[in-house]
Amino acid sequence: MTLERGGRPAAPSGLAVIALVVALALGGCATVPAGAGATPAQASPVDPWESWNRKVFAFNEVVDEAVLKPVAEAYRDVLPQLVRTGIGNVLGNFYDAWSVANHLLQGKVQSGLDMGMRVLSNTFFGLGGLLDPATEMGLTRHSEDFGQTLGRWGLPDGPFFMLPLLGPSTLRDAVGFLVDRQVSPAQLTDTSTARWAIASLELINLRANLLQTTQLLDTVALDKYSFVRDAFLSRRRDLLYDGAPPMETFEDEGDDPAPAPAPAPASPAPAPK
Amino acid sequence: MLKKLLSASSLVLTLVAAMPAHATGTPDALVRQISIEVIDTAKADKAIQAGDVNRVLALVESKVMPHVNFEVVTRSAVGPQWRGATADQRAKLQTEFKTLLVRVYSGALAQVKDQTVEVTKTLPVPGSTQMVVQTEVRGSGEPIKLDYRLDKQAEAWKIIDVNVGGLWLVQNYRSQFATEIGKGGIDGLINTLVERNKSAAKG
């Protein structure tokens, strides 16, 4: 469900910690039988915890269908577009400020300064972030989160990891997410009630923005779990390389006449053990 | 005054008329041309804005498909099993896959409102004759990345894969298809696609 925004903050950090601990504990157990429950033919090297991940995904789908999606739809239908855009802008301005720090932590000074200008412009000329004049000025948003920073520092992303309630992630991005949450808008208040309120608003705003994406997902994916997984991993990889990851070869086996039983190709079959 | 305006507009017309001839030359010019045509049409068409799949289909057929090598696209998505597929199976795979992809496209096009497309970079793919043209769809919010992978075939550049927000679609479908073929062979894949397209058409 957090497909589009990658590691964007989405829930209270307390909850995230619990979720992560539970997931780590269970995930750790799941590694012992080495993906025993995963469909054996399709065991993916990036997804050793597939059988656990699929269960969490199924759980998330049920929760989303029952609670999150209806709430997000109500939010979309009840509040006028102008109000929703304003809320999204204010939250986005906070995230942008954290992006500035991450740009700089990754040594991207120029884009960090650009994003810094963006935050300043929106804060001072955009009524504290309610409006987004910076985009009109050509200072478009380029988000960076702490998971990307860790990646830039050379930390491998580790196994794919479906987080309860929070959606697709990797071990590295889950750690990055915990750090992201420490500087989220919800941390600005002291009372826990206000924190939960802001965190809930963040989550609803995020989910409402993804309504069209997830609807599309239902129609285009043959296997939704693996589609979400592959899409998430590709997107993170793309973000890590700032939009230009090394190209993979375009696999095309050619067009031999249909019925011919393909004469042994160049690559020898792997020797059976 | 009027004379000035007329000569200015005739200059513009001349430039526009000269463009298509130039457009066939380089892959980025081709992508730019397709993007502008599709976005302008989608913006002006109320039915497309409302998500009318048949209108989108017509738009894609006329503006995009002539520049896509759809046989290569399907062949790559299906993988090694393509060789063993009969001509009939191949035709069915192409039809159903196209319907599926057009649905992805129509979902995206219905959201086009005040966007513009900018070609940002053109990169060669090392070790091949292919090129990647990177574009950004700009509107409100974060720009959306939309890249094209092209190959030169018979003196014309043809699109063979599209990257939406970091995801190469044909590459991604390759692993989706592999799972289905593993379960039920080529016919199993065809059935799944037919079912999927039917249920999507209803809902």
Contacts between the chains, C-beta under 8 A, distances in Angstrom:
chain1	res1	chain2	res2	distance
A	4	B	165	6.9
A	39	B	179	8.0
A	41	B	179	7.9
A	41	B	182	5.1
A	42	B	178	7.7
A	42	B	179	5.6
A	42	B	182	6.9
A	85	B	140	7.7
A	88	B	141	8.0
A	92	B	141	7.9
A	132	B	140	7.2
A	135	B	140	6.7
A	135	B	141	7.7
A	140	B	138	6.9
A	140	B	142	7.1
A	140	B	143	5.5
A	141	B	141	6.9
A	141	B	142	4.5
A	141	B	143	7.8
A	142	B	142	7.5
A	143	B	142	6.6
A	212	B	107	7.0
A	212	B	111	6.4
A	215	B	107	7.5
A	216	B	104	6.7
A	216	B	107	4.3
A	216	B	108	7.8
A	219	B	103	5.6
A	219	B	104	8.0
A	219	B	107	7.5
A	219	B	196	7.5
A	219	B	200	4.3
A	219	B	203	7.7
A	220	B	100	6.4
A	220	B	103	6.5
A	220	B	104	5.1
A	221	B	176	7.1
A	222	B	176	4.6
A	222	B	177	7.5
A	222	B	179	7.2
A	222	B	180	6.0
A	222	B	192	6.0
A	222	B	193	7.9
A	222	B	196	6.7
A	223	B	176	6.2
A	223	B	179	5.8
A	226	B	175	6.8
A	226	B	176	6.7
A	226	B	179	6.9
A	227	B	172	7.1
A	227	B	176	6.3
A	230	B	167	7.4
A	230	B	172	5.3
A	230	B	175	6.3
A	231	B	166	7.8
A	231	B	167	4.8
A	231	B	172	6.8
A	234	B	166	5.1
A	234	B	167	4.6
A	234	B	168	6.9
A	234	B	172	7.1
A	235	B	165	6.0
A	235	B	166	3.6
A	235	B	167	6.3
A	236	B	166	7.7
A	237	B	166	7.1
A	238	B	145	7.2
A	238	B	163	7.9
A	238	B	165	7.8
A	238	B	166	3.2
A	238	B	167	8.0
A	239	B	166	6.7
A	243	B	134	6.9
A	243	B	145	5.9
A	243	B	166	7.9
A	244	B	121	7.4
A	244	B	123	7.0
A	244	B	134	7.4
A	247	B	125	4.8
A	247	B	126	7.3
A	247	B	132	6.6
A	247	B	149	7.9
A	248	B	168	7.8
A	248	B	171	6.7
A	249	B	127	7.8
A	249	B	128	7.6
A	250	B	76	6.4
A	250	B	125	7.7
A	250	B	128	7.4
A	250	B	130	6.6
A	250	B	149	6.6
A	250	B	151	7.9
A	250	B	160	6.4
A	250	B	161	6.5
A	250	B	170	7.9
A	250	B	171	7.7
A	251	B	76	5.8
A	251	B	79	7.2
A	251	B	171	7.8
A	251	B	174	6.8
A	252	B	72	6.1
A	252	B	75	6.1
A	252	B	76	4.7
A	253	B	75	7.2
A	253	B	79	6.7
A	253	B	80	5.1
A	253	B	82	6.3
A	253	B	83	6.3
A	254	B	75	8.0
A	254	B	83	7.7
A	255	B	71	7.9
A	255	B	75	6.6
A	255	B	82	7.6
A	255	B	83	7.8
A	256	B	83	4.8
A	258	B	83	7.3
A	258	B	84	7.2
A	258	B	85	6.2
A	258	B	86	5.4
A	258	B	87	5.9
A	258	B	90	7.2
A	259	B	84	7.8
A	259	B	86	7.2
A	260	B	83	7.5
A	261	B	84	7.8
A	262	B	80	7.9
A	262	B	83	5.3
A	262	B	84	7.4
